[in-house]
Amino acid sequence: MSAADAMRVLGVVGAGQMGNGIAHVAALAGLHVKLLDVKPDLVAKALATIGKNMDRQVAKGGITAEEREEAFGRISAVTDYAALAEADIVIEAATEKEDIKKAIFRNVIAKVGPDCILATNTSSISVTRLGAATDRPGKFIGMHFFNPVPLMKLVEIIRGIATDDATYAAVAALAARMGKTTALAEDFPGFMANRILMPMINEAVYTLYEGVGTIPAIDCALKLGCNHPMGPLELADFIGLDTCLSIMQVLLDGLSDTKYRPCPLLVKYVEAGWLGRKTGRGFYDYSVTPPRPTR
């Protein structure tokens, strides 16, 4: 039996968009999932979302009704870190802020066993630095899923400088068990996908800021001219403008190259609380159908 097959219990800390998606695919892969958030309303909302998304899979013939019921039954909503005591691996899926992630891992290591693997779903923060703040840097790794997790096939795996071979092998095998394809990235700011994607989004915001094109024109140019499924400003709204800004700041701080300077207009939108789809307004206003450009 492989290390991945031996894993029975998976903890997910953070019941937001990414956390509920990770819990969803893990449960379908046969793992018992402890989905933890300190806010009970967020855990309840996450369970409802998972249920609806699984219902959609049944309707489309992706899974059977029986598989849906079995998988959903493997997910336990919890608010106490003590519930993670039997976890074989815990994946942190909290907001992209280093101090929050470190605080979560302090709580996790106080409750889990010594052999439990710790993984972070960070999209840009140093895996080496996060791992060094725990009691097990050798068993610490980056496991970067993409949104929406049930649909997106990629998991970017990032080894910290101390991550041991057994941990990497177990996590790569676990991702495969979840039906994902893995890409191994070195532990540098933004890793691979966001090192390429976020400057493109930031440049699209600069293109808007400088009046080169309108929001619909910029999105149309990339969708039809580059065959992208979503335009960069539409995609930024989907990701969350606060997340985009956080990643650009990590790139700028970590690489000290001014080409990563966040566009002032992106900063302005985040200051206004216009964070995209999750707040109902970003580069588009989602209170109307179809969404209306806000600039």
C-alpha positions as CSV (number, residue, x, y, z in Angstrom):
1,M,0.0,0.0,0.0
2,S,1.4,3.4,-1.0
3,A,1.7,6.3,1.5
4,A,-1.2,8.1,-0.3
5,D,-3.5,5.0,-0.1
6,A,-2.6,4.6,3.6
7,M,-3.9,8.1,4.3
8,R,-7.4,7.9,5.8
9,V,-8.1,11.2,7.4
10,L,-7.4,14.6,5.8
11,G,-7.9,17.9,7.6
12,V,-8.7,21.1,5.8
13,V,-8.4,24.4,7.7
14,G,-10.4,27.2,6.1
15,A,-13.9,26.6,4.8
16,G,-13.9,29.2,2.0
17,Q,-13.9,28.7,-1.7
18,M,-10.6,26.8,-1.8
19,G,-11.1,24.8,1.4
20,N,-14.6,23.5,0.4
21,G,-13.3,22.5,-3.0
22,I,-10.3,20.6,-1.5
23,A,-12.7,18.9,0.9
24,H,-15.0,18.0,-2.0
25,V,-12.3,16.2,-4.1
26,A,-10.7,14.6,-1.1
27,A,-14.0,13.0,0.0
28,L,-14.7,11.7,-3.5
29,A,-11.2,10.2,-3.4
30,G,-12.3,8.1,-0.4
31,L,-10.7,10.2,2.4
32,H,-12.5,11.1,5.6
33,V,-12.4,14.9,5.8
34,K,-12.4,17.2,8.8
35,L,-13.3,20.6,7.4
36,L,-12.4,23.2,10.0
37,D,-13.2,26.8,10.4
38,V,-13.4,28.9,13.5
39,K,-16.6,30.5,12.2
40,P,-19.5,28.0,12.3
41,D,-21.5,29.9,9.7
42,L,-18.7,29.5,7.2
43,V,-18.5,25.7,7.8
44,A,-22.3,25.4,7.3
45,K,-22.1,27.5,4.1
46,A,-19.2,25.3,2.9
47,L,-21.2,22.1,3.4
48,A,-24.2,23.5,1.5
49,T,-21.9,24.5,-1.4
50,I,-20.2,21.1,-1.5
51,G,-23.7,19.5,-1.5
52,K,-24.9,21.6,-4.4
53,N,-21.7,21.0,-6.4
54,M,-21.9,17.3,-5.9
55,D,-25.6,17.4,-7.0
56,R,-24.4,19.1,-10.2
57,Q,-21.9,16.3,-10.8
58,V,-24.7,13.7,-10.4
59,A,-26.9,15.6,-12.8
60,K,-24.1,15.7,-15.4
61,G,-23.3,12.0,-14.9
62,G,-19.9,12.6,-13.4
63,I,-20.7,10.6,-10.3
64,T,-23.6,8.4,-9.1
65,A,-26.1,9.4,-6.5
66,E,-24.7,6.7,-4.3
67,E,-21.1,8.0,-4.7
68,R,-22.4,11.5,-3.9
69,E,-24.0,10.3,-0.6
70,E,-21.0,8.3,0.4
71,A,-18.6,11.1,-0.3
72,F,-20.7,13.8,1.4
73,G,-21.0,11.5,4.4
74,R,-17.2,11.4,4.7
75,I,-17.1,15.1,5.4
76,S,-17.3,16.3,9.0
77,A,-17.7,20.1,9.7
78,V,-15.7,21.0,12.8
79,T,-14.7,24.2,14.7
80,D,-12.2,22.8,17.2
81,Y,-8.6,22.0,16.2
82,A,-8.8,18.9,18.5
83,A,-10.9,17.2,15.8
84,L,-7.7,17.0,13.7
85,A,-5.9,14.7,16.1
86,E,-6.2,11.6,13.8
87,A,-5.4,13.4,10.6
88,D,-2.7,11.9,8.4
89,I,-2.3,15.2,6.5
90,V,-3.7,18.7,7.2
91,I,-4.0,21.3,4.3
92,E,-4.2,24.9,5.3
93,A,-6.5,26.9,2.9
94,A,-6.8,30.2,4.6
95,T,-6.5,33.8,3.3
96,E,-3.2,34.7,1.6
97,K,-1.6,36.3,4.7
98,E,1.5,34.9,6.2
99,D,0.7,35.7,9.9
100,I,-2.7,34.1,9.6
101,K,-1.2,30.9,8.1
102,K,1.5,30.7,10.8
103,A,-1.1,31.1,13.5
104,I,-3.1,28.3,12.0
105,F,-0.1,25.9,11.9
106,R,0.7,26.7,15.5
107,N,-2.8,25.5,16.4
108,V,-2.6,22.5,14.2
109,I,0.8,21.2,15.5
110,A,-0.6,21.4,19.1
111,K,-3.2,18.8,18.2
112,V,-1.9,16.4,15.5
113,G,0.4,13.4,15.8
114,P,4.2,13.6,15.0
115,D,3.8,11.8,11.6
116,C,1.1,14.1,10.3
117,I,2.1,15.9,7.1
118,L,1.4,19.7,6.9
119,A,0.6,21.3,3.6
120,T,-0.2,24.9,2.7
121,N,-2.4,25.9,-0.3
122,T,-0.6,29.2,-0.5
123,S,-0.4,30.6,-4.0
124,S,2.8,32.7,-3.4
125,I,4.2,32.7,0.1
126,S,7.5,31.0,0.9
127,V,6.9,27.3,1.8
128,T,10.3,27.2,3.3
129,R,9.5,30.1,5.7
130,L,6.1,28.7,6.7
131,G,7.6,25.3,7.3
132,A,10.4,26.7,9.4
133,A,7.8,28.2,11.7
134,T,6.5,24.7,12.5
135,D,8.0,21.7,14.4
136,R,8.3,19.6,11.3
137,P,9.8,21.4,8.3
138,G,10.7,18.0,6.7
139,K,7.0,17.1,6.7
140,F,5.9,20.5,5.4
141,I,5.0,21.1,1.7
142,G,3.1,23.4,-0.6
143,M,0.0,21.9,-2.3
144,H,-1.4,24.7,-4.5
145,F,-4.9,23.9,-5.8
146,F,-6.6,26.0,-8.4
147,N,-10.2,27.4,-8.3
148,P,-12.7,25.9,-8.8
149,V,-10.9,22.9,-7.3
150,P,-13.4,20.2,-8.5
151,L,-12.9,21.3,-12.1
152,M,-9.3,22.4,-12.3
153,K,-6.9,19.5,-12.9
154,L,-3.6,21.1,-11.7
155,V,-2.0,20.9,-8.3
156,E,1.3,22.8,-8.1
157,I,3.5,21.1,-5.6
158,I,6.2,23.2,-3.9
159,R,9.0,21.6,-1.8
160,G,10.5,23.8,0.8
161,I,14.3,23.6,1.2
162,A,13.8,21.1,4.1
163,T,10.9,19.0,2.7
164,D,11.9,15.4,2.7
165,D,11.5,12.9,-0.2
166,A,8.9,10.8,1.6
167,T,6.7,13.8,2.1
168,Y,6.9,14.8,-1.5
169,A,6.2,11.3,-2.7
170,A,3.2,10.9,-0.4
171,V,1.7,14.3,-1.4
172,A,2.3,13.8,-5.1
173,A,0.6,10.4,-4.9
174,L,-2.3,11.9,-2.9
175,A,-2.9,14.5,-5.6
176,A,-3.0,11.8,-8.2
177,R,-5.5,9.9,-6.0
178,M,-7.7,13.0,-6.1
179,G,-7.6,12.9,-9.9
180,K,-5.1,15.8,-10.2
181,T,-2.1,16.3,-12.4
182,T,0.9,17.7,-10.6
183,A,3.6,20.2,-11.6
184,L,6.6,20.6,-9.3
185,A,7.7,24.2,-8.7
186,E,10.7,25.6,-6.9
187,D,10.1,27.6,-3.8
188,F,10.4,31.1,-5.2
189,P,7.8,33.9,-5.0
190,G,4.6,33.2,-6.9
191,F,5.9,29.7,-7.9
192,M,5.1,29.1,-11.6
193,A,1.4,29.8,-12.4
194,N,1.1,33.0,-10.4
195,R,4.5,34.2,-11.3
196,I,3.3,34.3,-14.9
197,L,-0.5,34.9,-14.5
198,M,-0.5,37.8,-11.9
199,P,1.8,40.2,-13.8
200,M,-0.5,39.6,-16.9
201,I,-3.5,40.6,-14.8
202,N,-1.6,43.5,-13.3
203,E,-0.6,44.7,-16.8
204,A,-4.3,44.5,-17.9
205,V,-5.1,46.8,-15.0
206,Y,-2.4,49.2,-16.1
207,T,-3.8,49.1,-19.6
208,L,-7.2,50.2,-18.1
209,Y,-5.5,52.7,-15.8
210,E,-3.7,54.4,-18.7
211,G,-6.8,54.5,-20.9
212,V,-5.4,52.2,-23.6
213,G,-8.7,50.2,-23.6
214,T,-12.0,49.8,-21.8
215,I,-12.8,46.9,-19.5
216,P,-14.8,45.0,-22.2
217,A,-12.2,45.7,-24.9
218,I,-9.3,44.5,-22.8
219,D,-11.2,41.3,-21.9
220,C,-12.3,40.8,-25.5
221,A,-8.7,41.2,-26.7
222,L,-7.4,38.4,-24.6
223,K,-10.4,36.1,-25.0
224,L,-10.5,36.3,-28.8
225,G,-7.0,37.3,-29.6
226,C,-5.2,34.8,-27.3
227,N,-8.0,32.2,-26.9
228,H,-8.3,32.7,-23.1
229,P,-11.5,31.4,-21.7
230,M,-11.9,34.5,-19.5
231,G,-10.5,38.0,-20.0
232,P,-7.8,39.1,-17.4
233,L,-10.1,41.6,-15.6
234,E,-13.0,39.1,-15.5
235,L,-10.5,36.6,-14.2
236,A,-9.2,39.0,-11.5
237,D,-12.8,39.5,-10.3
238,F,-13.2,35.7,-10.1
239,I,-9.9,35.2,-8.2
240,G,-10.5,38.2,-5.9
241,L,-8.7,41.6,-6.3
242,D,-7.4,41.4,-2.8
243,T,-5.7,38.1,-3.6
244,C,-4.3,39.5,-6.8
245,L,-2.9,42.4,-4.9
246,S,-1.4,40.2,-2.1
247,I,0.4,38.1,-4.7
248,M,1.8,41.1,-6.6
249,Q,3.1,42.4,-3.3
250,V,4.8,39.1,-2.5
251,L,6.4,39.1,-6.0
252,L,7.6,42.7,-5.5
253,D,8.9,42.1,-2.0
254,G,10.5,38.8,-2.8
255,L,12.1,39.6,-6.1
256,S,12.8,43.4,-5.7
257,D,12.0,44.1,-9.3
258,T,9.8,47.1,-10.1
259,K,8.1,45.2,-13.0
260,Y,6.0,43.6,-10.2
261,R,4.8,46.9,-8.8
262,P,1.0,46.6,-8.3
263,C,-1.0,49.0,-10.4
264,P,-2.4,52.0,-8.4
265,L,-5.8,51.3,-9.8
266,L,-5.8,47.7,-8.4
267,V,-4.8,49.2,-5.0
268,K,-7.7,51.7,-5.3
269,Y,-10.3,49.0,-6.0
270,V,-9.1,46.9,-3.0
271,E,-9.2,50.0,-0.8
272,A,-12.8,50.6,-1.9
273,G,-13.7,47.0,-0.9
274,W,-14.5,46.2,-4.6
275,L,-12.9,42.8,-4.5
276,G,-14.7,41.1,-7.4
277,R,-17.4,38.5,-7.5
278,K,-17.2,37.7,-3.7
279,T,-18.3,41.3,-2.8
280,G,-20.6,41.8,-5.8
281,R,-18.4,44.4,-7.4
282,G,-14.9,44.6,-8.9
283,F,-14.1,45.5,-12.4
284,Y,-17.7,44.5,-13.1
285,D,-20.9,45.1,-11.1
286,Y,-22.5,41.7,-10.5
287,S,-25.8,43.1,-9.2
288,V,-27.1,43.2,-12.8
289,T,-27.2,40.6,-15.6
290,P,-25.1,40.6,-17.6
291,P,-22.4,42.2,-15.2
292,R,-21.7,45.8,-16.0
293,P,-18.2,47.3,-16.2
294,T,-17.5,49.7,-13.3
295,R,-15.2,52.0,-15.1
